[in-house]
Amino acid sequence: IQEYEQIEIYNVSNGERFTTYAIRAEDGSGIISVNGAAAHRADPGDIIIICAYVGLTQQELASFKPKLVYLDEQNHITHTRNTIPVQVA
């Protein structure tokens, strides 16, 4: 995710969904903060999903691999994946 890139936030803790943009934090700091008006939609400790999207042609889509990054409670990376887990009923 690039600085100022538009992102979607899905707040798992309270069901809120909103659009905002990424603001740079110090590398390795683990800081994830929601500022401004969006701050009313999330509280410290909430579990959130941060999404960035890309538009692709069918040809580009054939070789595209998403990047999923999983964090621990201190916002440090625990693992990454390049596939979305299969959803079951």
N, C-alpha and C positions, 0 to 999 in steps of 0.2 A: 504494500500500500504506500503510495507516494504522498508527500506532504501536500495538503490542499485537495487531495482527491476526494470526490464525492463517495460517501459510504452509507450503507444502510445499517442501522442498529436494531437488533431484535432483543428486547429485554425479556429473558426467560422468567425472571422473578416476578414481573408484574404485567406482562403481556403487551407492553408498549412497543410500537414500531415507529421509527422515525429516520429521516434522512439528515445527514450532517456532513462534515468534511474532516479529514484527518489533520491534526496539528502535531508537529514533531515534538518528541520528548527526548531526553538524553538517552543515547544508546545504552542498553542494558539496565535501564532504570526500573523497568517493569511498570512504568506509569501508563495507565489507561484512565483518562478523565473525560467526563462529559461536561462541557462548559456552556455558558450563555443560557438561552431559553431552553435548550435541550436538557439542561441540568435538572429541570423539573420532571423529567421522564425517567430518571435513573438515580439510585442512591448508592453510596459506597457499599460494597459487598454484593450488589446485584450480580447475577449471572447474565452476561450478555453475549450475543453472537454479533460479530462485525463482518459485514459482507461488502465486497467490491465486485463489480460485474464488468464484463467486457463483451463487446459486440463482435461476433465472428462470422465469417462466411462459412458455407458448408464445407469447403475445402480446408479452411483453417480448423474447423471444428473436428475434423477427422483425426488430427494429431494433437489436439488440445488436451492437457491434463490439468485439472483444477489443483490448487494448493490449499490444503486445509491445515491449519496450525492450531494445536491444542495447548492450552496453558494450565499451569497449576494455580493455586490460590494466591501466589505472589506474582502472578502474570509472567512466569518464566516458561519458556517452551518445554513441553514434556515430550512431544513427538509431532511429526507431520505425516500427512497422507496425500496421495495424488488421486484417490478415488473416493467417491461418496459412498458410504456404507449402504448396502441394499436395504430398502425398507420392507418390513414384513407386516402382515396383517395382525 
